[in-house]
Amino acid sequence: MASSKSMAVISLTLVVLLLMSIHSDAQLSTGFYSKSCPKLHKTVMSTVRSAIAKEARMGASLLRLFFHDCFVNGCDGSILLDDTSSFTGEKNAAPNRNSARGFEVVDQIKSAVEKVCPGVVSCADILAITARDSVQTLGGPTWEVKLGRRDARTASQAAANNSIPPPTSNLNNLISFFSNVGLSTRDMVALSGAHTIGQARCTSFRARLYNETNLDSSLAQTRKKNCPRTTGNGDNNLAPLDAQTPTSFDNYYFKNLVRNRGLLHSDQQLFNGGSTDSLVRTYSGNPSTFTSDFVASMIRMGDIKPLTGSKGEIRKNCRRIN
């Protein structure tokens, strides 16, 4: 009898230890590379600043890569994997094809990081740091990035097609997409503020220009000049998501929404008589509330299903598995 009791105690102890190890594996920390790669942040920031100095739009593109990575099976670097004859990645999914960009800059950052600490830092973590540095470089807030993610050996084009909110989304769709990855409606509105930088293709806003009435008429007239009604004509012509300060990270995105100057259908849905109107008004009038909420939501987004511990790998090349 004593023997069976002791066996039960040992079994319980093993279960507790196993649960503790699983829990600790899932913990990201801001100091994860403090000893193994002390020059990491300086190295990433230097390359990000150089890329944005050459092309201001790149900041928005790098930030967007982090969004599109995290929304598809977690923040695991899967968006960076190239297609091969035997592997289908996420780059040709509808939300990314002819749209996701900045992969060459990520290559440059990875190469620079590999020089100072080879085989240590994951591509998934590089995306997280790069997103923060892009926001900061364009005049936005900074924050301590939680690190310790590892890289996926798989990708899912189907998940990318089904998990990333398209520009045609209505408010309920948007709330649902964010809820599916554990983010709240407040997170959704705050993170949408990333559209204070960057540009969109004509294909993403053509239907809004010609079919919707809740669009400022002067903005519509201006955008129609570069985005003809006919599909196939000027599809890839670009327009800034925030016409006022397209390369500054600020709260003008929300000021624009209050004036019916949201470029995408999904943008204007945040201020269209629905449940998020009051939050848009708050962010439009109080930039510090927006930036603090944005930072908190970016950190929460970075916590979506990371691979940690012995899961995944540290890719040598972000475009392919080891």
Secondary structure, 3 states (H helix, E strand, C coil): CHHHHHHHHHHHHHHHHHHHHHHHHCCCECCCCCCCCCCHHHHHHHHHHHHHHHCCHHHHHHHHHHHHHHCCCCCCCHHHCCCECCECCCCCCCCCCCCCCCHHHHHHHHHHHHHHCCCCCCHHHHHHHHHHHHHHHCCCCCCCCCECCEECCCCCHHHHHHHCCCCCCCHHHHHHHHHHCCCCHHHHHHHHHHHHCCEEEHHHHHHHHHHCCCCCHHHHHHHHCCCCCCCCCCCCCEEECCCCCCCCCCCHHHHHHHCCCCCCHHHHHHHCCCCCHHHHHHHHHCHHHHHHHHHHHHHHHHCCCCECCCCCECCCECCECC
